[in-house]
Each structure stands twice: as structure tokens, then as C-alpha cells.
């Protein structure tokens, strides 16, 4: 964040990311994507903030990485300096271990609209909501040959609303979702701060990304990402509802749509607690 964003952008994104509000977390993910687009377009932070330009000037005038500084200090016989740099690096690594981020962080992307029913893959019909492939068929074929696979396919899932879900590793194979709860001292501290959540036996539905085809889907998302917002609006429903929504947009001639993943309650609360623990 420090090198890619202005001080003002860092403050705003941090405030939104640690708010505990899924809608604000989704907004932060959108802002981060916009900042990345500006950098790709050749508009770095130095052109967006005078203070950042001054900071980068100092960094460029002393343009050494920590490893170079260590080697230089050793060459000069400054073993204490080298030791101090290494200690500072170790402290940074320790802070990251003690304050882990959820493995599925909120992300935003603007995607080209696609036909989610265009499900032909490897000569068969790939289920768009976790249904296994069936034998080769002419379904989906036209005068130009086989249709392209949809950019994304989806699978239904449910979660218990706990903060612990934010630190669960999700794997999907043949439409089957499996979870592995991660445990580290840092995660346990965040979970302890969250306190025990009363289990009422009810699970909340959500939709996860399963397969990712074409460049758009592969670059933006990973398997297990939870779809939380479409075109700035919170999405609640199942995989069939999402496929219907995307199909309507495609049929109505929508060129692009906005999608945010992982801006859900468990992740938002985990990020808030991480900031105060």
C-alpha cells in the first residue's frame, strides 16, 4: 500500500476495510481496483499527491533495498547496523504472523458480460452450478463451432456467520465444497476477540466461484471466492439466481458488469478485529 497509494488513499481504504461493514469493505475493494488501474495507466501516486512525490524522491535518492543495505553495512564493518536491519525485518514478519489477513480478501473487477449457459468444455457439458460433466453432445454448438466456456461458473454453499469462516481454507472439486479451519496464534487471538457466537443451527446461503475460464475470470478471482456484490448491490441468493441475473444482463446487451467477492460479514468483522487486537 505504501508505495502504490497516496497517504490520503491509504487512510480512506484502511478506514473502509476496518469498518466491519460489508458494504464499506466492498467499496474499499472497488477503490483499490481503481487505484491499480491508475497505476497501470501510467498515473502513479506521485502524480496524485505532492506529499507522496516528496516521499518517493527521498526513497529514490536512497534507492537501496534492505538486502543491499545489509550487504553494504557488512562491507563497511557496520555489523550492528546490519543486525538492526535484520531485526527490523524480523519484526515485520512477526507482525504479519501475529496479524494474519483472511485468505480470501475482498476484490473487485469489472467483467465483460458473458452467457453463463455457454457451458461446453472439453467436448462435454459442464454443470454451471456444480453438476458433473455429461458425455459429449451437440448442445451449445452452432455454425461457428463450439461455444466458449463461461468466464465463471458457480456452486452453492452455506456458512454459519462466524468470524472463523473468514480464516477457513475452501476447496472445490467436482462441485463439492470442503473446508479446513486454519489455526495460528494470530488467528486464535482474533477469534478470541470475536467471542463465542451463539449457534442457532441456521446456515446462511452464499454462492462461490467454482471454475474460472478466459482471461477475465482467471486474473480476477480464485476458486472459493464468495460472490457478495453485483453492480454495487449486495447479492443474496443461490447459484441459480446468480446465473439468471447474469443471463438477463447478457441477453439485454449489457457490455460490462461490476462484481465484488468476499465482502461478507465474516471477512469484514475479521478485518475490524485485526485492526484493534
N, C-alpha and C positions, 0 to 999 in steps of 0.2 A: 504493500500500500504506500509506503513512504516515498518510493521512487516514482511510482506511477500516478500519484494523485497529489493535488494541492492540499494544503493544510485544511482549507475550508471543506473540501470534498471528503477528506478523512473524517473530520468531525461529524459531518452530516450523515455519512454512511454508517459510522460507528453508532451514532445515536439511534438510527433506524434499526440497525442489526441487533442491538441490545435492548430494544424496547419491550420485547416479549409479545409483541403484536404481530401475528402472521401477515396482516395486510402491509404493515410498515416494513417487515422483512422482505416481502415481495417487491416493495418499492425500492429498497436498497439494492436488491439483485438487479433491478432494471437500471438503476443509476450506474452500477458497476459495469454493466454491459455497455452503456452509453459512453462511459469513460474509456473503455477498451477500444471502442470504435473511433473515438477521437485520436487516440494514440496511433492506431493503425492508419488513420487518415493523415498522419503527419502533424498532429496538433498536440504536442507533449505538454505536460504540466507547466513547463517553463513559459509557455505562451499563454497560459490561463491564469497565472498568478505571479506577481512580482516577487513575493516572498519565496516562492519555490524556485524561481530563476536564480535568486541570490544564493539559496542553499545549494543548488546544483553547481553553481560556479565554484563554490568552496570545495565541493566534492571532486569536481573535475580537476581543480588545481592541485589536489592531493589524491590523484586517482590511483590509489593502491587498494587492492582487496586485503582482507585481514591476513590471508596466507602470505602475500607479498610483504606486508608489514612485519610479520613474524620472521620471515627469512632475512629481511633487511636488518632487523634488530639483532638477530643471531650473528650475522656477518660483522656487525659493529660491536659485538661483545656485550650487547644490552640484553642479557638473559632475563633480567627482571621485567623488562618491557615485553619481551616475547611471552613470558609466563603470564603476565597480566592480560594480554590479548587473548591467550588461550583460555584463561579463567572466565573472561567475559563471554567468549563463545560458548563455553560450557554452561554458563548461567542462562544464556538464551535457550539452549537446547533443553535445559532442565525446566524452564518456564513453559516451554511448549509441551513437554511431557505432563507437567502438572496442570496445564490448562488446555486440554485437548479440544479440538473442534469436532463437531459431528462429522462422520464420514460422508454424509450426503448433505452438502451445503446448498443453500438456495441459489438457483441460477436462472437467468432469463435468456430467452432467444427469440428472435423474430424469424419465423419459418415460412417458407413458401408453402401455400396451401396444397394439400395432396388428397388423393382419394384413398381413404383408409380401407376401402373394399377391394382395392387393387392388390390382391394378396398372393399372386403367383410367385413362387420361389422354388428354384431347383426342380422345375417340372411338375410340382405339385401345388396344392392349395394350402397355404399357411394360415392357420387359425388366427384371427385378429384379436381374439380375447383369450388366448391360451389354449385353443383347441388344437390337438395334434394334427400334423400334416396328413393329407389323404393322397391316394395314388394319383398319378399323372392324369390330367383331364384337360379338355379344351376350354374349360371355364376361364374367362379372363383373357382369351386370345382374340385378336382382331386382325384386320388386314395388314397391320404393321407388325404382327407377331405378338409375342408375349408382353403383357403389361409389366411396368416396373413395380417392384415391391414398394409398399408404402414407406414413407420416411420413418414412421414409428408404428409399432404395434403395442398393444396394452394387455394387462392382465389385472383381474380383480384381486383386491387384498382387503384386509381389515386390521385395525390396530386398537390398542386399549387406551390411547390418550395419554400414556405416561411419558415422562421425560426420558426414561430409559430407552424408549423406542428410537430416540434420536441417535443413540450410540449402538444401534443394532446393525450388524452387517447383513445385508439382504442379498440372497442369490436366487436366480430364477432359472429353472431348467425344465424344458418341455411344459411350460405353463405352470409349473409347481413352484410356489414361493417357500423358501426356507430362511430361517433367521438364526443368527448367532449373536448372543449378547456379549459385547466386549466388556472386559473388566480391567481397569488400571487404577492406581491410586487417584489419579486426576479425575477420571470418570466417576469413581466411587464418591469423591468429595462433592461433585456436582449433584449426584443422585441423593446424597445425604442432605444437601441444602434444599433439594426439591421436597423432601419429606415423603412419607408414605401416602400413596394415592388410594383412596377407598375404591375397591374393586366391586362394581355393581354388576359384573358379569356381562355388560353390554360392550360390543365392539363397534367401532366406527368404520364405515366403508371408505375405501380410497382406491385410486387407480394407479398402478405402477407401470412404468415403461418397461417393456419386455425387449423386443428386437428393435435394433436401430439400423436402418438401411439408408443408402445415399449419403452424401457428404454432410448434409444439414443435420440429420439425426445423430450421426456418429460424433461430429465435432462438439455438439452442444450438450449431450446428455450421456448418462450411463445407465446400465441395467439397474432396476430397482429404484430409480428416481420416482418420487410421488408427484403426480400432476396436481397442482394446487390452484393455479390461476390461468384462465384463458381470456385474452384481450382485456386484462386488467380486472376481471371479475373472478371472485373465488369460485372454484369448481367443486361441486359436491354431486356425487352420483357414482355410477358404476362404469365399467369399460364400455358396455353397450351404449350408455348415454353419451359418453365421450365420442365414440365412433359416429353416432348420429349427429352430434353437434359439428364435428369436423366435416362430415359428408355434406351437410347442408351448406356450410361455408364454401366448400369446393364447388358444389353444384350451382351456387348463386354467383359464382365468378369472383369470389374473394381471392385476391392475389397473395396476401401475406396475413399471418395471424401471430399474435404475441402469446408466448407460453412461459409460465414460471413453474419451476419444480421445487419441491422440498420446503416451501414456505408454509409449513404446517405448524400446529400448536406446539408439538414436542420439540421441534428444532428451535422455534422462536424462544421458548422458555429455557432451553438448554443454553442458548447464546446469552440470554439475560443473566442467568445464574453464573455462567462462566465469567461474566464481566464483574461480578460483585464478590465472588468467592475468594 
